[in-house]
């Protein structure tokens, strides 16, 4: 399943950090962050609970970029 989320991030480098952090999160098959559109497109692994996975994604992104935001 794929879902798109609105994000808030200050720079393209920070967006790349968020993308890498999201890709390393359990339950995420793939993730692409579009800095210009301020969107995060996440593909979830089969059987993963998107709400639970996205809470972990947000936590992991906050570790690398503490002022970022993902609107769940």
C-alpha positions as CSV (number, residue, x, y, z in Angstrom):
1,X,0.0,0.0,0.0
2,X,1.2,3.5,-0.8
3,X,0.3,6.7,1.0
4,X,1.3,10.3,0.6
5,X,1.9,12.7,3.6
6,X,2.3,16.4,3.8
7,X,5.6,17.3,5.4
8,X,7.3,20.5,6.7
9,X,11.1,20.7,6.4
10,X,13.5,23.6,5.9
11,X,16.0,22.4,3.3
12,X,16.6,19.8,0.6
13,X,19.4,18.2,2.6
14,X,17.1,17.7,5.6
15,X,14.5,16.2,3.3
16,X,17.1,13.7,2.2
17,X,17.9,12.8,5.8
18,X,14.2,12.3,6.4
19,X,13.9,10.0,3.4
20,X,16.9,7.9,4.6
21,X,15.5,7.7,8.1
22,X,12.1,6.6,6.8
23,X,13.6,3.9,4.5
24,X,15.3,2.4,7.6
25,X,12.1,2.1,9.6
26,X,10.5,-1.3,10.0
27,X,7.4,-1.7,7.9
28,X,8.5,0.7,5.2
29,X,9.2,-0.9,1.8
30,X,10.2,2.4,0.1
31,X,10.0,6.1,0.7
32,X,10.5,9.2,-1.5
33,X,10.5,12.7,-0.2
34,X,9.8,15.6,-2.6
35,X,11.2,18.7,-1.0
36,X,9.7,21.1,-3.6
37,X,6.2,19.7,-3.1
38,X,6.7,19.1,0.6
39,X,5.4,15.5,0.3
40,X,6.5,12.2,1.6
41,X,5.3,9.1,-0.4
42,X,5.6,6.0,1.6
43,X,5.2,2.4,0.3
44,X,4.4,0.0,3.2
45,X,5.4,-3.6,3.5
46,X,2.7,-6.2,3.1
47,X,0.6,-6.5,6.3
48,X,2.1,-3.4,8.0
49,X,-0.1,-1.0,9.9
50,X,0.4,2.4,8.3
51,X,-0.6,4.4,11.4
52,X,1.8,2.5,13.7
53,X,4.6,2.5,11.1
54,X,4.3,6.3,10.5
55,X,4.6,7.0,14.3
56,X,8.0,5.2,14.1
57,X,8.9,7.1,10.9
58,X,8.1,10.4,12.6
59,X,10.3,9.4,15.6
60,X,13.2,8.4,13.4
61,X,12.9,11.6,11.3
62,X,12.9,13.7,14.5
63,X,16.2,12.1,15.5
64,X,17.9,13.3,12.3
65,X,16.0,16.6,11.9
66,X,14.3,17.7,15.1
67,X,12.2,20.5,13.6
68,X,10.7,18.5,10.8
69,X,7.0,17.6,10.8
70,X,4.9,14.9,9.1
71,X,1.2,15.5,9.1
72,X,-0.4,12.1,9.7
